[in-house]
């Protein structure tokens, strides 16, 4: 076969083709090869897993060499989650944050682009790193041995005829089923029920989040600061603040309590929207808040 495929002489190629046609050389070689593979199946499997293990170890060692700010976490079977100066590995020039809890879930509020979603992703990524590679992007870490589930960047399904809100309903219903079974999980929820109207979003989110807090550790982000009044007995309140600076509008540092500021209309103005539109929007916002 090697001679047939690599030799430039047409005479030799044709001769090999005729020999193969008469004696079925390819099929004979195939039969012998399969027989040898079956006889050495366990050896081949052992080699396969050994090479895979070596490749994994090399990749992990290379990752550790490229990232100096790593620690070996302490793992526990309680709901203790402590991260000191933690950060997301994919964010350049990242701002480090510290967080500590022994059970109560966290409701995280803040303006657009303030760092809410990146923070809960940081929690999830570091827990996965801790469970798989026994390392964390932090100065010190103590993490629970639990599974991670997320509802982040949920998308609609055009082919299935599902809206964004319906897809989110399905995902959070899965979380409720896990809670009913008594499963201890880390649940990461970004902008809960943002696909529906304000009144029903707040009402539905408050009811669901109260239920999810029964067994699991929940990190949920939202723009709806009204949720704080419904969840204050079960959730710790955290937020990200604005700096007031146009060049560096956010500090990306986690603070205790509920965020009292909004920036959606400011972003409209900064993006160059006509002034009369942003002024009218601001007037509408003040009118709705008064109502």
C-alpha positions as CSV (number, residue, x, y, z in Angstrom):
1,X,0.0,0.0,0.0
2,X,2.8,2.3,0.8
3,X,4.5,1.7,-2.5
4,X,1.3,2.1,-4.4
5,X,0.4,5.4,-2.9
6,X,3.8,7.1,-2.8
7,X,5.5,5.9,-6.0
8,X,5.4,8.2,-9.0
9,X,5.6,5.4,-11.6
10,X,2.2,4.8,-13.2
11,X,3.3,1.2,-14.1
12,X,4.0,0.3,-10.4
13,X,0.8,2.0,-9.3
14,X,-1.3,0.1,-11.8
15,X,0.5,-3.2,-10.9
16,X,-0.3,-2.7,-7.2
17,X,-3.9,-1.9,-8.1
18,X,-4.3,-5.1,-10.0
19,X,-2.6,-7.2,-7.3
20,X,-4.9,-5.7,-4.7
21,X,-7.9,-6.3,-7.0
22,X,-7.1,-10.0,-7.4
23,X,-5.8,-10.9,-3.9
24,X,-7.8,-8.3,-1.9
25,X,-4.6,-7.3,-0.1
26,X,-6.3,-4.3,1.7
27,X,-8.9,-6.6,3.3
28,X,-6.4,-9.2,4.3
29,X,-4.2,-6.5,6.0
30,X,-7.4,-5.0,7.7
31,X,-8.4,-8.4,9.1
32,X,-4.9,-9.1,10.5
33,X,-4.8,-5.6,12.0
34,X,-8.2,-5.9,13.7
35,X,-7.1,-9.3,15.1
36,X,-3.9,-7.8,16.6
37,X,-5.8,-4.8,18.0
38,X,-8.3,-7.1,19.8
39,X,-5.5,-9.3,21.2
40,X,-3.7,-6.2,22.6
41,X,-6.8,-4.3,23.5
42,X,-5.9,-3.9,27.2
43,X,-2.4,-2.8,26.5
44,X,-3.6,-0.2,24.0
45,X,-6.2,1.1,26.5
46,X,-3.6,1.3,29.2
47,X,-1.3,3.3,26.9
48,X,-4.2,5.6,25.9
49,X,-5.0,6.5,29.5
50,X,-1.3,6.8,30.4
51,X,-0.7,9.3,27.6
52,X,-3.9,11.2,28.5
53,X,-2.7,11.4,32.1
54,X,0.7,12.7,31.1
55,X,-0.8,15.2,28.7
56,X,-3.1,16.4,31.5
57,X,-0.2,16.8,34.0
58,X,1.9,18.7,31.5
59,X,-1.0,21.0,30.7
60,X,-1.7,21.6,34.4
61,X,2.0,22.3,35.1
62,X,2.2,24.7,32.2
63,X,-0.9,26.5,33.5
64,X,0.6,26.8,37.0
65,X,3.8,28.1,35.5
66,X,2.0,30.8,33.6
67,X,-0.1,31.9,36.6
68,X,1.8,32.8,39.7
69,X,-1.2,34.0,41.8
70,X,-2.6,30.6,42.7
71,X,-3.2,28.7,45.9
72,X,-4.2,25.2,47.0
73,X,-7.7,25.4,48.5
74,X,-9.1,23.8,51.6
75,X,-12.1,21.7,50.8
76,X,-15.0,21.2,53.3
77,X,-18.3,19.4,53.4
78,X,-20.1,22.4,55.0
79,X,-21.4,25.5,53.4
80,X,-18.2,27.4,54.1
81,X,-17.1,29.5,51.2
82,X,-14.2,31.9,51.7
83,X,-12.1,33.5,49.0
84,X,-9.4,36.1,49.7
85,X,-8.2,38.3,46.8
86,X,-9.8,36.1,44.2
87,X,-10.1,37.0,40.5
88,X,-11.3,35.6,37.1
89,X,-8.4,34.0,35.1
90,X,-9.6,35.4,31.8
91,X,-9.8,39.1,32.9
92,X,-6.7,41.2,32.2
93,X,-5.7,43.7,34.8
94,X,-8.4,42.3,37.0
95,X,-9.6,43.8,40.4
96,X,-9.3,41.2,43.2
97,X,-12.2,40.7,45.6
98,X,-12.6,38.9,48.9
99,X,-15.8,37.1,49.9
100,X,-16.8,35.0,52.9
101,X,-20.0,33.2,53.8
102,X,-21.0,30.2,56.0
103,X,-24.4,29.5,54.4
104,X,-26.6,32.5,53.6
105,X,-27.1,33.0,49.9
106,X,-26.0,36.3,48.3
107,X,-28.1,38.9,46.4
108,X,-25.8,41.1,44.4
109,X,-27.0,44.4,43.0
110,X,-25.3,47.1,41.0
111,X,-25.2,49.1,37.8
112,X,-24.6,47.8,34.3
113,X,-21.0,46.7,33.7
114,X,-20.1,47.1,37.4
115,X,-18.9,43.6,37.7
116,X,-21.8,41.5,39.0
117,X,-21.7,38.8,36.4
118,X,-18.0,38.5,36.3
119,X,-18.0,38.1,40.1
120,X,-20.4,35.1,40.1
121,X,-18.5,33.6,37.2
122,X,-15.3,33.9,39.3
123,X,-16.9,32.0,42.2
124,X,-18.0,29.2,39.8
125,X,-14.7,28.9,37.9
126,X,-12.7,28.8,41.1
127,X,-14.9,26.1,42.6
128,X,-14.5,24.0,39.5
129,X,-10.7,24.5,39.5
130,X,-10.7,23.5,43.2
131,X,-12.6,20.3,42.6
132,X,-10.6,19.2,39.5
133,X,-7.1,20.5,39.8
134,X,-6.9,21.5,43.5
135,X,-5.9,25.1,42.8
136,X,-7.7,28.5,42.9
137,X,-7.1,31.9,41.6
138,X,-6.8,33.5,45.0
139,X,-4.5,34.2,47.9
140,X,-6.4,31.8,50.1
141,X,-9.5,29.7,49.5
142,X,-11.8,27.5,51.5
143,X,-14.6,25.9,49.4
144,X,-17.4,23.4,49.8
145,X,-17.4,20.1,48.0
146,X,-20.6,20.7,46.0
147,X,-21.7,20.7,42.4
148,X,-22.1,23.9,40.4
149,X,-25.1,24.8,38.3
150,X,-25.6,28.1,36.5
151,X,-28.2,30.2,34.7
152,X,-25.9,32.6,32.9
153,X,-26.3,33.9,29.4
154,X,-29.5,31.9,28.8
155,X,-30.6,32.1,25.2
156,X,-33.9,31.7,23.4
157,X,-34.5,28.7,21.1
158,X,-35.9,29.7,17.8
159,X,-35.9,26.1,16.5
160,X,-37.8,24.9,19.5
161,X,-40.1,27.9,19.6
162,X,-38.9,28.9,23.1
163,X,-38.6,32.5,24.2
164,X,-35.7,33.8,26.4
165,X,-38.0,33.9,29.4
166,X,-39.3,30.3,28.8
167,X,-35.7,29.0,28.5
168,X,-34.9,30.7,31.8
169,X,-38.1,29.2,33.4
170,X,-37.0,25.7,32.4
171,X,-33.5,26.2,33.8
172,X,-34.7,27.6,37.2
173,X,-37.3,24.9,37.4
174,X,-34.4,22.4,37.3
175,X,-32.8,24.2,40.2
176,X,-36.1,23.9,42.2
177,X,-36.2,20.1,41.5
178,X,-32.6,19.8,42.8
179,X,-33.7,21.7,45.9
180,X,-36.7,19.5,46.5
181,X,-34.4,16.4,46.3
182,X,-32.3,18.0,49.1
183,X,-29.2,18.4,46.8
184,X,-26.5,20.7,48.1
185,X,-25.4,22.8,45.1
186,X,-23.9,26.1,44.2
187,X,-26.4,28.0,42.1
188,X,-25.2,30.9,40.0
189,X,-28.1,33.0,38.6
190,X,-27.5,36.1,36.4
191,X,-30.2,38.8,36.1
192,X,-33.0,36.6,37.2
193,X,-36.2,36.7,35.0
194,X,-35.0,39.7,33.0
195,X,-37.0,38.5,30.1
196,X,-40.4,39.5,31.5
197,X,-42.2,42.6,32.9
198,X,-41.1,44.3,36.1
199,X,-44.0,43.4,38.4
200,X,-44.0,39.7,37.6
201,X,-40.2,39.5,37.4
202,X,-39.9,40.7,41.0
203,X,-42.8,38.7,42.3
204,X,-41.6,35.4,40.6
205,X,-37.9,36.0,41.5
206,X,-38.7,36.6,45.2
207,X,-40.8,33.5,45.5
208,X,-38.3,31.2,43.7
209,X,-35.2,32.6,45.4
210,X,-36.8,32.0,48.8
211,X,-37.3,28.4,47.9
212,X,-33.8,27.9,46.5
213,X,-32.2,29.2,49.7
214,X,-33.4,26.1,51.5
215,X,-30.5,23.8,50.8
216,X,-28.2,25.4,48.3
217,X,-25.7,28.3,48.2
218,X,-27.1,30.8,45.8
219,X,-25.4,33.8,44.1
220,X,-27.9,35.9,42.2
221,X,-27.4,39.2,40.4
222,X,-30.2,41.7,39.7
223,X,-31.0,45.3,38.8
224,X,-34.2,45.0,40.9
225,X,-33.2,46.5,44.3
226,X,-36.9,45.9,45.3
227,X,-36.0,42.2,45.8
228,X,-34.0,43.1,48.9
229,X,-37.1,43.9,50.9
230,X,-38.5,40.4,50.1
231,X,-35.3,38.4,50.7
232,X,-33.6,40.3,53.6
233,X,-34.3,37.5,56.0
234,X,-32.6,34.7,53.9
235,X,-30.1,36.5,51.8
236,X,-27.0,38.6,52.4
237,X,-26.9,41.8,50.4
238,X,-23.9,42.8,48.4
239,X,-23.3,45.3,45.6
240,X,-20.9,47.0,43.2
241,X,-20.6,50.8,43.2
242,X,-19.9,53.5,40.7
243,X,-17.0,55.9,41.1
244,X,-18.7,58.9,39.4
245,X,-15.7,59.3,37.1
246,X,-16.3,59.3,33.3
247,X,-12.9,57.7,32.5
248,X,-13.1,55.0,35.2
249,X,-16.8,54.7,36.1
250,X,-16.5,51.5,38.2
251,X,-14.1,50.3,40.9
252,X,-15.2,46.6,40.5
253,X,-15.0,46.1,44.3
254,X,-17.6,44.1,46.2
255,X,-19.4,46.0,49.1
256,X,-21.9,44.9,51.7
257,X,-25.5,46.2,51.4
258,X,-27.8,47.1,48.5
259,X,-26.8,49.4,45.6
260,X,-28.8,52.6,45.6
261,X,-27.6,54.0,42.2
262,X,-28.5,53.2,38.5
263,X,-26.6,54.0,35.4
264,X,-28.6,52.9,32.4
265,X,-29.7,56.4,31.4
266,X,-26.1,57.7,32.0
267,X,-24.9,55.1,29.6
268,X,-27.4,56.3,27.0
269,X,-26.1,59.8,27.3
270,X,-22.4,58.7,27.2
271,X,-23.2,56.7,24.0
272,X,-24.3,59.8,22.2
273,X,-28.0,59.5,22.4
274,X,-29.7,62.9,21.6
275,X,-30.0,65.1,24.7
276,X,-33.7,65.6,24.4
277,X,-34.3,61.8,24.5
278,X,-32.1,61.2,27.6
279,X,-33.8,64.2,29.4
280,X,-37.2,62.8,28.6
281,X,-36.2,59.4,29.8
282,X,-34.9,60.8,33.0
283,X,-38.2,62.7,33.6
284,X,-40.1,59.4,33.0
285,X,-37.9,57.6,35.4
286,X,-38.5,60.2,38.2
287,X,-42.2,60.1,37.5
288,X,-42.3,56.3,37.8
289,X,-40.2,56.3,41.0
290,X,-42.7,58.9,42.5
291,X,-45.6,56.7,41.6
